[in-house]
Amino acid sequence: MPTTEDYRISHAERGATYDDTLATTPFDNYMAEWERQHLTRIVRERFPQRVGRYLDFACGTGRITATVAPLCDEAVGVDISASMLDAARRKLPSVQFHRRDLTADGGEDLGQFDLVT
């Protein structure tokens, strides 16, 4: 019986190469652009003024955070991978990033959010 690799392990050290890998894969690049366009439209429709507090759960290198954070008063990203968070922090210095596994640790101390992706 095949084993399933745990996502906590599979992406742990991919932060330095993750964005470049997506950018060089035509389908992933296409989907990232599609995602950016539609996510921007949907967030603006649902929050015409602005999003107050935003959480990107499993934010990785901050691809989705980079799209949504400019539409928010405050953005927070959480991921379990230190290397992914290092890449996200370099791209988005104004966003608060935390290394956590919210599926195991909870996140009550982070407060409440108006939008979670």
Buried (B, 14 or more C-beta within 10 A) or exposed (E): EEEEEEEEEEBBEBBEEBBEEBEEEEEEEEEBEEEBEEBBEEBEEEBEEEBEBBBBBBBBBBBBBBBBBEBBEBBBBBBBBEBBBBBBBEEBEEBEBBEBEBEEEEBEEBEEBBBEB
